Amino acid sequence: MARIKIIDQFDSSFSLDAACQAQLFELLTQPSFLAQVAQQADCEQVHFTEQLFQPVPYTRQTPRGMPPEFEQYHQSPTHVIINVPPPFMFKAKIFQPSRLCAIYQKLNSQT
């Protein structure tokens, strides 16, 4: 029987080449993509905060699968966290890390 290994530490740090990051930010701020994120977030508009993080394994210190400094956005009524679409990662030539999440601020929430 296989046992689940609990990870106590995971290094979530990463750095992106400036050109790759610029390309990714351009993709994440396209008007059509912003409209799609806003629709899914049930608000009129969103603003990309230019904050990215690498999802991390679930641990005792990271029960939500994100670095602790980003957990404040997890249940925030004014922010939404998305998985960066894989085609965006590919177009921006970002292969490491293989997954990223982006944080958007909700503007003008619908009632």
C-alpha positions in Angstrom: 0.0 0.0 0.0 1.4 3.4 -1.0 1.8 6.0 1.7 1.3 9.7 1.2 4.4 11.7 1.9 3.8 15.0 3.7 6.2 17.7 2.5 7.4 20.1 5.2 9.3 22.5 3.0 9.0 23.5 -0.7 10.9 26.3 -2.4 8.4 28.3 -4.3 10.8 31.0 -5.5 11.3 31.6 -9.2 12.5 34.3 -11.5 11.4 35.2 -15.0 13.5 36.6 -17.8 12.4 40.2 -18.3 11.3 39.7 -21.9 9.3 36.6 -21.0 7.7 38.4 -18.1 6.8 41.4 -20.3 5.2 39.1 -22.9 3.3 37.3 -20.2 2.0 40.5 -18.6 0.9 41.7 -22.1 -1.1 38.5 -22.5 -2.6 38.7 -19.0 -3.8 42.3 -19.7 -5.4 41.9 -23.1 -8.8 43.5 -23.0 -10.6 40.4 -24.1 -8.8 38.3 -21.4 -9.6 40.9 -18.7 -13.2 40.8 -19.8 -13.2 37.0 -19.5 -11.7 37.1 -16.0 -14.1 39.8 -14.9 -17.1 37.8 -16.1 -15.9 34.7 -14.2 -15.2 36.8 -11.1 -18.7 38.3 -11.3 -17.5 41.9 -11.5 -17.5 44.7 -14.1 -13.7 45.0 -14.5 -10.5 43.5 -13.1 -7.0 44.9 -12.8 -3.9 42.7 -13.0 -1.8 43.4 -9.9 1.3 42.1 -11.6 1.6 39.5 -8.8 2.4 36.0 -9.8 3.1 32.9 -7.7 4.0 29.3 -8.2 1.4 26.9 -6.7 3.1 24.8 -4.0 2.3 21.3 -2.6 -0.1 21.2 0.3 1.8 21.2 3.5 1.1 22.1 7.1 2.5 25.6 6.4 0.7 26.0 3.0 -2.7 24.3 3.4 -4.1 26.2 0.4 -1.3 25.3 -2.0 0.1 28.8 -2.2 3.0 30.6 -0.6 1.8 32.1 2.8 2.3 35.7 1.6 -0.4 35.2 -1.0 -3.0 33.5 1.3 -4.5 36.9 2.1 -6.0 36.9 -1.5 -7.5 33.4 -1.2 -10.8 34.5 0.3 -10.6 38.2 -0.5 -13.8 39.7 -1.8 -11.8 42.2 -3.7 -9.3 39.9 -5.5 -9.4 36.8 -7.7 -6.7 34.2 -8.3 -6.4 32.5 -11.6 -4.2 29.8 -13.1 -2.2 31.4 -15.9 -3.5 29.6 -19.1 -0.9 27.1 -20.4 -1.0 28.7 -23.9 0.1 32.0 -22.3 3.0 30.3 -20.6 4.0 28.8 -24.0 3.7 32.0 -25.9 5.8 33.8 -23.3 8.3 31.0 -23.5 8.0 30.3 -19.8 8.7 26.6 -19.1 10.0 26.8 -15.6 8.0 26.9 -13.4 5.5 24.9 -15.3 2.5 26.5 -13.6 1.8 30.0 -12.3 -1.1 31.8 -10.7 -1.9 35.5 -11.2 -3.8 37.8 -8.9 -6.3 40.3 -10.2 -8.1 43.0 -8.2 -11.9 43.2 -8.8 -13.3 46.6 -9.7 -16.9 47.7 -9.6 -18.4 44.4 -8.2 -21.9 43.7 -9.6 -24.8 43.6 -7.2 
